[in-house]
Amino acid sequence: MLMIIAIILITNGLTGLHAQTVTDFDGNLYNAVPIGTQVWLKENLKVTHYKNGEVIPNVPSNTTWLSLTTGACCNYQNNASYAPTYGILYNWFAVNDSRGICPTGWHVATDAEWTTLTDLLGGETVAGGKLKEAGTLHWPSPNTGATNEVDFTALGGGYRSNTASYIGFGGIGSWWCSTESSIANAWARGIFNDAVNVDRGGYYEKIMGFSVRCLMDQATGIIDQNFRDKNLFYPNPAEDRIFFNCCGNQKIDIKIFNVLNECVLQKSLNESSNEIDIHSLATGLYVIEINNTNETTQVKMIKK
């Protein structure tokens, strides 16, 4: 029987030799960031095509934008120079389009999935500070309580209002959820330069233009148990090496995969050789696949 051990390496960033990145249809590169039981993209979406290659219309005209009932995008103030850093803005119809705007294997987070994120960070009243990029390079002063402690790196990309005017660049970040709240409205989240909270609202009109963050599909399925309960390896947390207690007198073959399902490390272990050197791996989410005849289990680990 195949034993599969899923390991979360919870960290403040994904860097190094095997940095985990994702590419959208246009070739834009994003970093994958594990946060609790989820894996988020670190940057706002800036793709201009659906996953099938069809164009998401860029609509600068205010009159046309307000009349839409289909997907559209725009740059803040129709200025494309903002897009590389802050992403672009989408109406909710683009978010809800069956052709999909996130990279393959990713989706626009639901209202419930955003709540999972903010609950992990202490609730909506304090989570904003923990999600915001620290400092005043991209957020104006005072950037209250910004620590970016989970490397989400929220930025204030502004939004396009229900009158099609552009509001809040630098000081307000607004993100769609894929969950609608009524025929005309949908759920969204807001973060601000002068507050630590995350605003959750279901009153945002679908014609508005907000930023989008993508969430990895089915990440929860591989990280729902705590590795320390299994006592299969030590130390936990770990920096350079992990030692397995599960070898016994048998040989086990181990492969380590990143979140993109790429094998980044492979080794066979036995009773006399039960350690794996992990120092060359980037911090991030990994899956350890252990070929063994006894059991299948899923567990967590923290790499410092």
VOBA-1610 file (N, C-alpha, C; in pm, whole numbers, padded with zeros to 5 digits, always signed):
BEGIN
Met+00085-00119+00000Met+00000+00000+00000Met+00088+00124+00000Leu+00044+00229-00067Leu+00121+00352-00076Leu+00096+00440+00045Met+00204+00480+00108Met+00192+00574+00220Met+00225+00713+00168Ile+00135+00807+00183Ile+00158+00944+00136Ile+00155+01037+00255Ile+00262+01112+00270Ile+00271+01209+00378Ile+00270+01348+00318Ala+00170+01428+00349Ala+00165+01565+00300Ala+00224+01657+00404Ile+00319+01738+00362Ile+00389+01825+00456Ile+00362+01970+00422Ile+00319+02048+00519Ile+00310+02192+00502Ile+00436+02252+00557Leu+00500+02334+00479Leu+00611+02413+00528Leu+00560+02555+00539Ile+00512+02593+00657Ile+00450+02723+00676Ile+00560+02826+00699Thr+00564+02930+00616Thr+00674+03021+00618Thr+00631+03160+00583Asn+00726+03250+00581Asn+00698+03386+00537Asn+00740+03410+00394Gly+00758+03307+00313Gly+00789+03332+00173Gly+00828+03206+00100Leu+00824+03214-00033Leu+00863+03104-00118Leu+00979+03151-00203Thr+01101+03121-00161Thr+01218+03165-00234Thr+01317+03052-00241Gly+01417+03065-00327Gly+01523+02967-00329Gly+01522+02883-00455Leu+01598+02774-00453Leu+01622+02694-00571Leu+01494+02640-00632His+01401+02596-00549His+01279+02537-00601His+01159+02627-00569Ala+01174+02758-00586Ala+01065+02850-00561Ala+00943+02809-00643Gln+00825+02813-00582Gln+00704+02762-00643Gln+00628+02876-00708Thr+00617+02871-00839Thr+00555+02977-00916Thr+00448+02920-01007Val+00358+03008-01051Val+00245+02972-01135Val+00238+03074-01248Thr+00203+03029-01368Thr+00193+03115-01485Thr+00050+03117-01537Asp-00003+03236-01571Asp-00137+03244-01628Asp-00131+03235-01780Phe-00245+03248-01847Phe-00252+03230-01992Phe-00161+03329-02065Asp-00147+03450-02011Asp-00067+03553-02076Asp+00082+03541-02049Gly+00120+03446-01961Gly+00260+03430-01926Gly+00303+03507-01804Asn+00210+03576-01736Asn+00243+03645-01611Asn+00278+03544-01503Leu+00379+03574-01423Leu+00429+03483-01321Leu+00381+03526-01183Tyr+00336+03429-01105Tyr+00288+03454-00969Tyr+00358+03357-00872Asn+00371+03400-00747Asn+00428+03315-00643Asn+00316+03250-00562Ala+00335+03122-00528Ala+00239+03047-00448Ala+00278+03055-00301Val+00181+03089-00216Val+00208+03110-00073Val+00115+03022+00011Pro+00168+02924+00086Pro+00084+02844+00175Pro+00051+02921+00302Ile-00077+02924+00336Ile-00123+02991+00458Ile-00222+02897+00526Gly-00183+02838+00635Gly-00270+02742+00702Gly-00296+02624+00610Thr-00424+02593+00587Thr-00461+02481+00500Thr-00486+02524+00357Gln-00450+02647+00323Gln-00474+02700+00189Gln-00342+02737+00122Val-00347+02748-00011Val-00234+02801-00088Val-00288+02911-00178Trp-00239+03034-00158Trp-00284+03152-00231Trp-00175+03198-00329Leu-00217+03270-00432Leu-00120+03345-00511Leu-00086+03473-00437Lys+00041+03508-00439Lys+00090+03622-00363Lys+00057+03756-00429Glu+00028+03753-00559Glu+00003+03876-00634Glu-00141+03881-00685Asn-00189+04005-00709Asn-00320+04023-00771Asn-00315+03976-00917Leu-00427+03923-00963Leu-00435+03872-01099Leu-00423+03986-01202Lys-00357+03959-01314Lys-00342+04059-01419Lys-00360+03999-01559Val-00426+03886-01566Val-00448+03819-01694Val-00556+03892-01774Thr-00544+03889-01907Thr-00641+03956-01994Thr-00713+03855-02085His-00695+03727-02057His-00764+03621-02131His-00824+03521-02034Tyr-00935+03462-02075Tyr-00987+03348-02002Tyr-00895+03227-02027Lys-00915+03121-01950Lys-00826+03005-01961Lys-00830+02939-02099Asn-00940+02958-02172Asn-00949+02897-02305Asn-00888+02986-02414Gly-00830+03099-02374Gly-00764+03188-02468Gly-00848+03302-02520Glu-00978+03301-02490Glu-01063+03410-02535Glu-01036+03535-02451Val-01044+03650-02516Val-01009+03778-02454Val-01114+03819-02350Ile-01066+03870-02237Ile-01152+03940-02142Ile-01154+04086-02186Pro-01266+04138-02234Pro-01267+04274-02290Pro-01218+04379-02190Asn-01127+04463-02236Asn-01082+04577-02158Asn-01172+04695-02193Val-01244+04749-02094Val-01348+04847-02120Val-01318+04976-02045Pro-01253+05072-02112Pro-01225+05200-02045Pro-01345+05292-02036Ser-01441+05281-02127Ser-01556+05370-02131Ser-01646+05350-02009Asn-01674+05458-01938Asn-01761+05450-01820Asn-01902+05406-01857Thr-01955+05462-01964Thr-02092+05429-02005Thr-02104+05282-02041Thr-02009+05233-02119Thr-02012+05092-02158Thr-01994+05001-02038Trp-01900+05036-01949Trp-01873+04954-01830Trp-01999+04935-01747Leu-02073+05042-01725Leu-02191+05035-01639Leu-02306+04957-01701Ser-02304+04939-01832Ser-02412+04868-01900Ser-02387+04718-01912Leu-02268+04673-01870Leu-02228+04535-01894Leu-02301+04435-01803Thr-02328+04320-01858Thr-02373+04204-01780Thr-02285+04083-01813Thr-02173+04109-01878Thr-02075+04005-01911Thr-01938+04049-01861Gly-01842+03958-01865Gly-01711+03984-01807Gly-01633+04094-01875Ala-01561+04171-01794Ala-01476+04278-01846Ala-01366+04308-01745Cys-01261+04374-01791Cys-01152+04416-01704Cys-01110+04557-01742Cys-01026+04616-01658Cys-00974+04749-01686Cys-00851+04773-01600Asn-00769+04866-01642Asn-00660+04915-01559Asn-00709+05033-01477Tyr-00655+05049-01357Tyr-00692+05165-01275Tyr-00660+05292-01353Gln-00760+05379-01362Gln-00747+05505-01438Gln-00703+05479-01582Asn-00731+05360-01631Asn-00694+05320-01768Asn-00544+05334-01792Asn-00467+05314-01686Asn-00321+05329-01692Asn-00256+05192-01675Ala-00207+05138-01785Ala-00152+05001-01784Ala-00025+04988-01703Ser+00038+05099-01668Ser+00163+05091-01591Ser+00140+05043-01449Tyr+00016+05050-01401Tyr-00014+05001-01266Tyr-00021+04849-01259Ala-00051+04784-01372Ala-00083+04642-01372Ala+00028+04550-01322Pro+00156+04572-01359Pro+00258+04479-01314Pro+00268+04465-01162Thr+00242+04573-01089Thr+00252+04570-00943Thr+00118+04542-00876Tyr+00013+04608-00923Tyr-00115+04604-00853Tyr-00219+04513-00920Gly-00186+04457-01036Gly-00284+04379-01108Gly-00385+04467-01178Ile-00487+04403-01235Ile-00592+04480-01300Ile-00725+04453-01230Leu-00827+04530-01267Leu-00957+04523-01202Leu-01055+04448-01292Tyr-01142+04368-01232Tyr-01240+04288-01304Tyr-01379+04314-01248Asn-01480+04312-01336Asn-01615+04308-01281Asn-01646+04166-01237Trp-01756+04149-01162Trp-01785+04017-01106Trp-01825+03918-01214Phe-01876+03968-01327Phe-01917+03879-01434Phe-01797+03804-01491Ala-01681+03866-01492Ala-01558+03796-01535Ala-01520+03690-01433Val-01534+03722-01305Val-01503+03627-01198Val-01591+03503-01209Asn-01717+03523-01247Asn-01815+03415-01250Asn-01821+03343-01384Asp-01744+03388-01481Asp-01750+03328-01615Asp-01699+03184-01612Ser-01770+03094-01677Ser-01735+02952-01674Ser-01603+02922-01743Arg-01553+03015-01824Arg-01424+02995-01891Arg-01307+03009-01795Gly-01329+03074-01681Gly-01227+03083-01576Gly-01121+03187-01603Ile-01083+03262-01500Ile-00978+03363-01517Ile-00850+03328-01441Cys-00857+03236-01347Cys-00737+03196-01273Cys-00659+03091-01352Pro-00529+03077-01323Pro-00452+02970-01389Pro-00512+02832-01363Thr-00482+02738-01448Thr-00530+02601-01431Thr-00486+02546-01295Gly-00581+02487-01223Gly-00554+02436-01089Gly-00581+02537-00979Trp-00632+02655-01018Trp-00660+02763-00924Trp-00799+02820-00952His-00855+02889-00854His-00988+02947-00870His-00998+03075-00788Val-01097+03158-00819Val-01125+03276-00738Val-01186+03230-00607Ala-01130+03275-00497Ala-01174+03227-00365Ala-01319+03264-00338Thr-01389+03172-00272Thr-01526+03197-00229Thr-01528+03284-00104Asp-01648+03329-00068Asp-01664+03402+00058Asp-01620+03317+00176Ala-01657+03190+00176Ala-01619+03101+00286Ala-01468+03080+00292Glu-01402+03072+00177Glu-01256+03052+00175Glu-01183+03176+00223Trp-01233+03293+00191Trp-01176+03416+00249Trp-01194+03418+00401Thr-01308+03372+00448Thr-01332+03368+00592Thr-01237+03270+00661Thr-01208+03158+00596Thr-01109+03064+00650Thr-00975+03135+00670Leu-00937+03217+00573Leu-00810+03290+00582Leu-00812+03390+00698Thr-00915+03471+00706Thr-00918+03573+00811Thr-00935+03512+00951Asp-01011+03403+00960Asp-01025+03335+01090Asp-00890+03284+01140Leu-00810+03230+01049Leu-00678+03180+01086Leu-00593+03290+01147Leu-00614+03413+01101Leu-00532+03526+01144Leu-00594+03606+01257Gly-00696+03549+01323Gly-00754+03614+01440Gly-00886+03683+01415Gly-00940+03670+01296Gly-01069+03729+01265Gly-01058+03858+01184Glu-01172+03901+01132Glu-01175+04017+01043Glu-01130+04146+01110Thr-01142+04155+01241Thr-01107+04280+01309Thr-00957+04308+01310Val-00873+04204+01290Val-00728+04223+01296Val-00652+04167+01176Ala-00718+04089+01092Ala-00648+04016+00986Ala-00589+04106+00879Gly-00647+04224+00860Gly-00598+04313+00755Gly-00453+04352+00771Gly-00415+04385+00894Gly-00276+04421+00920Gly-00180+04308+00891Lys-00223+04186+00916Lys-00137+04069+00894Lys-00126+04032+00747Leu-00220+04081+00665Leu-00221+04051+00522Leu-00152+04159+00439Lys-00144+04281+00491Lys-00090+04393+00414Lys+00062+04388+00402Glu+00114+04426+00287Glu+00258+04449+00274Glu+00299+04556+00375Ala+00407+04533+00446Ala+00455+04629+00546Ala+00525+04746+00478Gly+00537+04857+00553Gly+00608+04973+00501Gly+00520+05062+00416Thr+00582+05163+00356Thr+00507+05263+00278Thr+00556+05274+00134Leu+00618+05166+00084Leu+00658+05167-00056Leu+00535+05168-00147His+00434+05086-00111His+00314+05079-00193His+00188+05124-00120Trp+00189+05119+00013Trp+00078+05172+00092Trp+00117+05309+00146Pro+00029+05408+00142Pro+00062+05538+00203Pro+00059+05529+00355Ser+00129+05620+00419Ser+00129+05629+00565Ser-00016+05654+00613Pro-00058+05596+00726Pro+00026+05529+00826Pro+00042+05378+00803Asn-00028+05317+00709Asn-00027+05171+00689Asn-00038+05099+00823Thr-00144+05126+00891Thr-00165+05084+01029Thr-00154+04933+01048Gly-00069+04894+01140Gly-00059+04755+01183Gly-00010+04657+01079Ala+00051+04703+00970Ala+00091+04613+00861Ala+00214+04531+00900Thr+00200+04398+00894Thr+00312+04309+00925Thr+00340+04209+00813Asn+00241+04181+00729Asn+00255+04083+00620Asn+00311+03951+00672Glu+00267+03908+00786Glu+00331+03796+00855Glu+00311+03662+00785Val+00213+03653+00695Val+00194+03527+00621Val+00230+03543+00474Asp+00290+03656+00437Asp+00342+03680+00302Asp+00231+03691+00197Phe+00111+03727+00238Phe+00001+03748+00144Phe+00026+03872+00057Thr+00089+03973+00117Thr+00134+04094+00046Thr+00018+04166-00023Ala-00086+04194+00053Ala-00199+04271+00000Ala-00155+04412-00033Leu-00196+04460-00150Leu-00166+04596-00194Leu-00296+04671-00223Gly-00287+04804-00213Gly-00404+04888-00236Gly-00419+04926-00382Gly-00479+04838-00460Gly-00496+04862-00604Gly-00614+04948-00640Gly-00689+04997-00538Gly-00807+05078-00566Gly-00919+04995-00626Tyr-01025+05064-00672Tyr-01137+04993-00733Tyr-01213+05086-00827Arg-01299+05028-00908Arg-01388+05103-00996Arg-01527+05095-00937Ser-01585+05209-00906Ser-01708+05215-00827Ser-01832+05184-00912Asn-01948+05192-00846Asn-02074+05167-00916Asn-02119+05285-01002Thr-02035+05388-01010Thr-02054+05496-01108Thr-01943+05493-01213Ala-01858+05389-01205Ala-01745+05367-01295Ala-01626+05459-01268Ser-01633+05539-01161Ser-01519+05622-01126Ser-01414+05538-01053Tyr-01290+05582-01059Tyr-01179+05510-00995Tyr-01150+05572-00859Ile-01140+05487-00756Ile-01130+05535-00618Ile-01025+05454-00542Gly-00948+05523-00457Gly-00872+05457-00352Gly-00739+05397-00389Phe-00680+05436-00502Phe-00553+05374-00539Phe-00447+05399-00431Gly-00377+05293-00393Gly-00274+05302-00290Gly-00327+05279-00151Gly-00447+05331-00120Gly-00498+05326+00016Gly-00605+05222+00041Ile-00663+05165-00066Ile-00769+05066-00049Ile-00742+04948-00143Gly-00751+04829-00087Gly-00747+04708-00169Gly-00882+04639-00160Ser-00938+04603-00275Ser-01069+04537-00278Ser-01060+04412-00364Trp-01112+04300-00313Trp-01102+04172-00382Trp-01238+04104-00391Trp-01272+04059-00511Trp-01395+03984-00529Trp-01387+03846-00465Cys-01499+03797-00417Cys-01521+03656-00390Cys-01602+03601-00508Ser-01598+03473-00528Ser-01677+03413-00636Ser-01822+03389-00594Thr-01855+03426-00471Thr-01988+03401-00416Thr-02079+03522-00434Glu-02192+03503-00500Glu-02286+03614-00513Glu-02375+03621-00390Ser-02426+03739-00359Ser-02515+03757-00245Ser-02658+03787-00287Ser-02676+03832-00411Ser-02809+03858-00466Ser-02796+03865-00619Ile-02905+03893-00687Ile-02900+03902-00833Ile-02804+04011-00877Ala-02798+04120-00802Ala-02718+04235-00844Ala-02584+04247-00771Asn-02569+04174-00660Asn-02453+04196-00573Asn-02374+04068-00547Ala-02251+04086-00499Ala-02164+03973-00465Ala-02079+04009-00344Trp-02020+03905-00282Trp-01934+03925-00166Trp-01795+03972-00210Ala-01733+04053-00125Ala-01597+04102-00152Ala-01529+04130-00019Arg-01399+04155-00027Arg-01319+04192+00090Arg-01246+04323+00062Gly-01228+04403+00168Gly-01155+04528+00157Gly-01053+04543+00268Ile-00937+04600+00234Ile-00830+04627+00330Ile-00784+04771+00308Phe-00743+04839+00416Phe-00720+04982+00410Phe-00586+05022+00473Asn-00532+05133+00427Asn-00401+05177+00477Asn-00408+05229+00620Asp-00525+05271+00665Asp-00536+05333+00797Asp-00613+05246+00897Ala-00619+05114+00871Ala-00693+05025+00960Ala-00631+04885+00955Val-00664+04803+01056Val-00611+04666+01061Val-00717+04562+01028Asn-00839+04605+01006Asn-00947+04509+00982Asn-00956+04470+00835Val-01030+04363+00811Val-01072+04325+00676Val-01222+04347+00669Asp-01265+04428+00573Asp-01408+04452+00556Asp-01468+04339+00472Arg-01574+04278+00522Arg-01648+04175+00449Arg-01787+04229+00419Gly-01822+04232+00290Gly-01952+04285+00254Gly-02013+04209+00139Gly-02145+04194+00144Gly-02218+04130+00036Gly-02302+04227-00043Tyr-02271+04356-00029Tyr-02351+04463-00089Tyr-02282+04527-00210Tyr-02177+04467-00261Tyr-02102+04526-00372Tyr-02165+04487-00505Glu-02196+04589-00586Glu-02262+04564-00714Glu-02167+04494-00810Lys-02221+04399-00884Lys-02140+04317-00974Lys-02076+04398-01086Ile-02126+04518-01112Ile-02068+04603-01216Ile-01939+04671-01170Met-01908+04664-01041Met-01789+04730-00989Met-01663+04655-01032Gly-01550+04724-01028Gly-01423+04664-01067Gly-01332+04646-00947Phe-01301+04520-00913Phe-01216+04489-00798Phe-01097+04404-00843Ser-00999+04395-00755Ser-00887+04304-00776Ser-00933+04160-00753Val-00848+04064-00795Val-00878+03922-00777Val-00754+03852-00725Arg-00772+03766-00624Arg-00668+03673-00580Arg-00716+03531-00604Cys-00624+03446-00651Cys-00659+03307-00682Cys-00612+03214-00571Leu-00688+03108-00550Leu-00663+03008-00447Leu-00644+02872-00514Met-00549+02796-00465Met-00522+02664-00522Met-00639+02569-00499Asp-00674+02493-00603Asp-00781+02395-00592Asp-00742+02283-00495Gln-00834+02245-00409Gln-00824+02123-00327Gln-00697+02114-00245Ala-00645+02225-00198Ala-00526+02219-00112Ala-00557+02152+00021Thr-00679+02173+00070Thr-00714+02122+00203Thr-00705+01971+00210Gly-00729+01904+00100Gly-00735+01759+00102Gly-00606+01691+00141Ile-00492+01761+00128Ile-00365+01695+00158Ile-00302+01740+00289Ile-00375+01822+00366Ile-00310+01877+00484Ile-00405+01880+00604Asp-00488+01778+00618Asp-00591+01785+00720Asp-00555+01713+00849Gln-00433+01664+00863Gln-00388+01602+00986Gln-00256+01663+01030Asn-00227+01652+01157Asn-00104+01711+01210Asn+00005+01605+01219Phe+00116+01631+01153Phe+00224+01531+01146Phe+00279+01497+01282Arg+00282+01595+01373Arg+00341+01569+01504Arg+00262+01460+01580Asp+00132+01447+01549Asp+00054+01343+01613Asp+00097+01204+01568Lys+00157+01194+01449Lys+00194+01065+01395Lys+00331+01017+01444Asn+00414+01108+01490Asn+00545+01073+01544Asn+00627+00991+01443Leu+00618+01030+01317Leu+00689+00957+01212Leu+00825+01017+01179Phe+00847+01144+01216Phe+00977+01204+01192Phe+01003+01313+01295Tyr+01125+01356+01300Tyr+01164+01465+01389Tyr+01286+01535+01327Pro+01316+01661+01364Pro+01236+01749+01449Pro+01120+01811+01370Asn+01032+01871+01442Asn+00921+01945+01381Asn+00886+02062+01474Pro+00922+02185+01434Pro+00973+02235+01306Pro+01115+02186+01274Ala+01153+02195+01146Ala+01284+02150+01100Ala+01347+02256+01011Glu+01482+02256+01010Glu+01555+02350+00925Glu+01628+02280+00811Asp+01714+02183+00843Asp+01804+02125+00744Asp+01778+01978+00715Arg+01745+01900+00818Arg+01729+01757+00800Arg+01606+01708+00877Ile+01544+01602+00824Ile+01437+01535+00896Ile+01474+01387+00908Phe+01440+01327+01021Phe+01472+01188+01052Phe+01342+01111+01070Phe+01332+00997+01002Phe+01208+00919+01003Phe+01216+00804+01103Asn+01105+00786+01176Asn+01092+00675+01270Asn+01017+00557+01210Cys+00976+00569+01083Cys+00884+00470+01027Cys+00952+00367+00940Cys+01085+00365+00935Cys+01154+00272+00846Cys+01153+00129+00897Gly+01182+00110+01026Gly+01192-00025+01081Gly+01297-00105+01008Asn+01267-00229+00975Asn+01364-00313+00905Asn+01334-00323+00755Gln+01253-00229+00706Gln+01216-00235+00566Gln+01267-00111+00491Lys+01281-00125+00362Lys+01318-00014+00276Lys+01193+00062+00235Ile+01201+00197+00237Ile+01092+00279+00187Ile+01149+00378+00086Asp+01075+00402-00020Asp+01114+00496-00125Asp+01034+00624-00109Ile+01107+00736-00102Ile+01043+00864-00075Ile+01065+00960-00191Lys+00957+01025-00232Lys+00964+01135-00328Lys+00897+01257-00266Ile+00957+01374-00287Ile+00900+01498-00235Ile+00856+01583-00354Phe+00730+01624-00351Phe+00671+01704-00458Phe+00634+01843-00405Asn+00649+01946-00490Asn+00601+02078-00453Asn+00455+02093-00493Val+00397+02212-00473Val+00254+02231-00498Val+00220+02224-00645Leu+00319+02231-00732Leu+00295+02218-00875Leu+00308+02073-00920Asn+00319+01982-00824Asn+00332+01838-00849Asn+00463+01805-00921Glu+00566+01883-00897Glu+00699+01856-00951Glu+00782+01784-00845Cys+00845+01674-00881Cys+00930+01601-00786Cys+01060+01679-00768Val+01087+01724-00646Val+01205+01805-00619Val+01311+01730-00539Leu+01277+01612-00486Leu+01373+01534-00408Leu+01326+01389-00404Gln+01422+01296-00412Gln+01389+01153-00412Gln+01498+01077-00337Lys+01457+00983-00251Lys+01555+00907-00174Lys+01493+00779-00120Ser+01575+00674-00106Ser+01533+00550-00041Ser+01590+00547+00101Leu+01507+00503+00197Leu+01548+00497+00337Leu+01535+00355+00390Asn+01615+00324+00493Asn+01603+00197+00564Asn+01644+00220+00708Glu+01655+00112+00786Glu+01684+00124+00929Glu+01817+00194+00956Ser+01916+00173+00870Ser+02048+00233+00893Ser+02063+00370+00827Ser+01968+00409+00745Ser+01973+00539+00678Ser+01833+00597+00675Asn+01801+00680+00776Asn+01664+00724+00792Asn+01648+00875+00787Glu+01744+00948+00728Glu+01736+01093+00727Glu+01729+01148+00584Ile+01670+01266+00573Ile+01662+01337+00446Ile+01711+01480+00467Asp+01802+01522+00382Asp+01854+01658+00385Asp+01759+01747+00305Ile+01696+01845+00371Ile+01599+01932+00305Ile+01648+02075+00292His+01776+02101+00320His+01823+02239+00325His+01814+02310+00191Ser+01821+02235+00080Ser+01820+02298-00053Ser+01679+02330-00101Leu+01577+02283-00030Leu+01440+02310-00071Leu+01398+02450-00031Ala+01323+02514-00118Ala+01262+02641-00081Ala+01156+02618+00024Thr+01129+02719+00103Thr+01017+02709+00196Thr+00888+02711+00116Gly+00790+02635+00162Gly+00664+02626+00090Gly+00593+02496+00122Leu+00491+02467+00046Leu+00411+02347+00065Leu+00468+02233-00016Tyr+00484+02116+00046Tyr+00536+01998-00020Tyr+00450+01876+00011Val+00454+01779-00076Val+00394+01648-00052Val+00505+01544-00054Ile+00517+01467+00054Ile+00612+01356+00058Ile+00537+01227+00029Glu+00581+01159-00073Glu+00521+01032-00110Glu+00612+00918-00063Ile+00560+00834+00028Ile+00638+00724+00085Ile+00579+00592+00038Asn+00657+00517-00036Asn+00614+00386-00082Asn+00645+00284+00026Asn+00542+00229+00084Asn+00551+00142+00200Asn+00437+00040+00191Thr+00444-00068+00260Thr+00341-00171+00250Thr+00238-00165+00363Asn+00249-00066+00453Asn+00169-00071+00575Asn+00045+00020+00577Glu+00059+00146+00541Glu-00052+00238+00562Glu-00041+00360+00472Thr-00149+00435+00469Thr-00153+00564+00401Thr-00192+00669+00504Thr-00117+00778+00510Thr-00149+00882+00607Thr-00114+01018+00551Gln-00174+01123+00606Gln-00147+01261+00567Gln-00116+01344+00690Val-00011+01426+00681Val+00038+01493+00800Val+00099+01629+00767Lys+00137+01705+00868Lys+00193+01838+00851Lys+00334+01848+00911Met+00413+01942+00856Met+00542+01975+00914Met+00569+02123+00893Ile+00643+02184+00983Ile+00684+02323+00968Ile+00834+02328+00947Lys+00876+02393+00838Lys+01019+02416+00813Lys+01052+02560+00848Lys+01149+02577+00936Lys+01186+02711+00979Lys+01273+02778+00874
//
